[in-house]
Amino acid sequence: MENHEGAISILLVDDNLTFVGIARRFLEAQDDIVVISAVDGGDEALERALELKPDIILIDITSSSLPGGLNFIPRLREALPGVGIIALTLLGTDGYRRAALEAGVDEFVPKANMGADLLSAIRRTSQIRQAHQRKSRVVQT
């Protein structure tokens, strides 16, 4: 078994199993990223996220098995305020991007731009979330 200590842990939420396989291979080709689980729906996504506490959740907010679509994001944010949430979706319009960001995602990456934009979005979100967590620990002490 490989050592993934220090790697950015990812939970993939997408109902397209073919895409999940492609995304998993793409992400795990990186030394600093590990996909810890992949699920296809909302309730399972929330359960797995609470259980595994990933650094980042990559979520297809247009998934047919995601109840409420964008309305699911605030539920994730409330349950896991420290997790990074990146929308990875087929719908890449500006209006949809704005709606996703307003719902609480940290980043929005159209699937068509996965190769060009996803890795930097993951790393940026991870760095920002870690900085917030460090700041929170300093304030609490």
N, C-alpha and C positions, 0 to 999 in steps of 0.2 A: 504494500500500500504506500502511495506517495505521501510525503509530508506537505501539508498545505498550511502549516502554521504561518500566520502573517498574511496569507492570501485574502483577497476580498471575496467574501462568500456571497453567492447569488442564489436566490430562489426565482425560478422561471415560472410564470403563470401565463399559459397560452393553451388554447384548445386544439391547436393544429400540431399534431404529433410530428409531422414531417418538419415543420419549422423548428420545433423544440430540438429535434436531433441536429439540425443545421446550426442553430444558435449554440447548443451545448458544445459541439465540436469547435466552433469558432472561438468561443470564450475560453474553453479549456486548453486551447493552443497557447494561451498566455500564461506565463510563469506566476503571475500575481493574482490570478482569478481562478476560483473553483465554483462550479455549479453544485450546490449541496442537495438540491431537489428540484423537481419539475412537477407541477400540478396543472390541472386543466380548469379549475373552477374556483369561485369565490370563497365558499365556506371552507373547502379544503385548503385554499391558499391561506386563509386566516389561521386555521389550525396549525398548519405546517410552519407558518411564520412565527407563531407564538412558541411552538416547540423548538424550532431550530435557531431562531433569532439571527437571521442572515444580516449581512451588512447592507445589501441592496436587494430590492424586489424589482425584477423586470416584469412588467405586466402589460398584457395586451388588453387595453381597456375596451376594446370592441369585441372581445371574446363572447361567443353566444352562451357560454356557461358562467359568465360573470354577472351575477344579479345586479342590476342597476347601473352597470357600466361605470361611468365617472362617479356615481354616488358611492361606489365601493371604496374609493380612495380615502375619503375622510374616516371611514371605519378602520382602515389599515393604519392611518396616521394616528388615530386615537389609541388604538391598541398597542402600537409600537412607535412612539414618537421619535425615537432615535434612528429608525431605519430609513435608508434612502429609497425612494420610489422613482423608478424611471418608466415612463410609458413608452412601449415599443409596439407600434401599431401600423396598420396599413393606411390609416387615414392621416395624411400629412398636411392637411390644410391649415392655414393660419388660424382660422376660427376654432378648429378642433384643438390646436396647440394651446391657444389662450384658455379654452375651457378646461383642458387637462391641468394646466398650471394653476388655474383658479381653484380647481378641485383639490390641489395639494401635492401634485407630483413635483419632484425636484428637477427633472429633465424630461424632454419629449424628443424621441428619436423615431422618425418614420422607418419602417422595416426596409424600405428601399435604400436608406442611407446607413444601414447597420454597419457595413464595412468601413465607411468613412467616419462615422460619428459616435458609434456606441462605446467603443473602448475609452475614448476621452471623456464621454459623459459619465461612465462608471467611475473612472478614477477621480474626476472632479467632484462628483457627488460623495464619494468615499472620503476624500480629503476634507470637504466642508463638514460632513457629519462628524468626523473624528475631531475636528477643531471645536465644534459646538459641544461635544461630549467633554472634551478637556476643559473648556471654559465653564461648563456646568459644574464639574467636579471642583474647580477652584472657588466658585461662588458658594458652593455648599460647605466648604471647609472653613 
